[in-house]
Amino acid sequence: MDVLALLLLLQMDARIRGIHHPPPERILWIGAHPDDEALVAPLLGRACIENGADCSLLVMTRGERGDCFLPGGCGGDLGAVRSAEMSRAALLFRARLTLWSFSDVLTDVDSVWSSEAG
């Protein structure tokens, strides 16, 4: 489970039990691919927009693997399309975006990313 989701679920549980915790002041969300933030978008929206937390998003890959579902296609560079979408999402969340370019691999992630990191 995403750490942000877990923290917010714990906060909801505390509220139900009558315990008040202030909302987080800073959020660092880390995802493997552009569009993974969609899994926690309601939570990020609440924290970053409604509660005014200082939010940063770190995405490890450009998301170049997978299929393009855009009606006009992706022009041969799915990673560029998904990176641009991630930039727009960061703007919506009023968050800083750091987009790394590790290979979008399915297996042997540790060794591939270690060799790419140098």
C-alpha positions in Angstrom: 0.0 0.0 0.0 1.2 3.5 -0.8 2.6 5.2 2.4 0.5 8.3 1.8 -2.6 6.2 1.6 -1.7 4.4 4.7 -1.1 7.6 6.6 -4.3 9.1 5.5 -6.2 5.9 6.4 -4.7 6.0 9.9 -5.7 9.7 10.1 -9.3 8.8 9.2 -9.3 6.0 11.8 -7.9 8.4 14.4 -10.7 10.9 13.6 -13.3 8.2 13.9 -11.9 7.4 17.4 -11.9 11.1 18.3 -8.2 11.6 18.1 -7.1 14.7 16.1 -3.9 14.7 14.1 -3.1 17.7 12.0 -2.7 17.1 8.3 0.8 16.6 7.0 2.7 19.8 6.1 5.0 18.1 3.5 4.4 15.2 1.2 6.9 13.2 -0.8 5.2 10.8 -3.1 7.4 8.3 -4.9 6.1 6.2 -7.9 7.7 4.0 -10.5 5.8 5.3 -13.5 4.0 8.5 -14.7 0.3 7.9 -14.0 0.9 5.9 -10.8 -0.2 8.9 -8.9 -3.7 8.2 -10.2 -3.9 5.4 -7.7 -3.8 8.0 -4.8 -5.1 11.1 -6.7 -7.9 11.7 -4.2 -5.5 11.6 -1.3 -2.9 13.8 -3.0 -5.6 16.2 -4.0 -6.8 16.5 -0.4 -3.3 16.8 1.0 -1.7 19.0 -1.6 -4.6 21.2 -2.7 -7.2 21.3 0.1 -4.8 21.1 3.0 -2.1 23.1 1.3 0.8 20.7 2.0 4.1 21.3 0.4 4.1 18.4 -2.1 6.8 16.8 -4.2 6.4 14.0 -6.6 9.3 11.7 -7.5 8.8 9.4 -10.5 11.5 6.8 -11.2 10.9 6.1 -14.9 9.4 7.8 -18.0 7.0 4.9 -18.4 8.1 4.0 -21.8 6.8 0.4 -21.6 3.3 -0.4 -22.2 0.6 0.5 -24.7 -0.5 3.9 -26.0 -4.3 4.3 -25.8 -4.5 7.9 -27.2 -6.7 8.1 -30.2 -4.0 9.9 -32.2 -1.2 7.6 -31.0 1.9 8.6 -29.1 4.2 9.5 -32.0 6.6 6.6 -31.3 7.7 7.9 -27.9 5.3 6.7 -25.1 7.8 7.9 -22.5 7.7 11.5 -23.7 3.9 11.4 -23.7 3.6 9.9 -20.2 6.2 12.3 -18.9 4.2 15.3 -20.3 1.1 13.9 -18.7 2.9 13.6 -15.4 4.1 17.2 -15.6 0.4 18.3 -16.1 -0.6 16.2 -13.1 2.0 17.8 -10.9 0.7 21.2 -11.9 -2.8 20.1 -10.9 -1.6 18.9 -7.5 0.5 22.1 -7.1 3.5 19.9 -6.6 7.1 19.9 -7.6 8.0 17.1 -10.0 11.3 15.2 -10.2 11.2 12.8 -13.1 14.1 10.4 -13.3 14.8 8.3 -16.4 15.6 4.8 -15.1 14.6 2.0 -17.5 11.0 0.9 -17.2 11.8 -2.8 -16.7 9.7 -5.6 -15.3 12.4 -7.9 -14.0 15.8 -7.5 -12.3 15.0 -3.9 -11.4 17.7 -3.7 -8.7 20.6 -4.7 -11.0 19.3 -2.7 -14.0 18.8 0.5 -12.0 22.0 0.0 -10.0 24.0 -0.2 -13.3 22.2 2.9 -14.7 22.8 4.9 -11.5 26.5 4.2 -11.8 
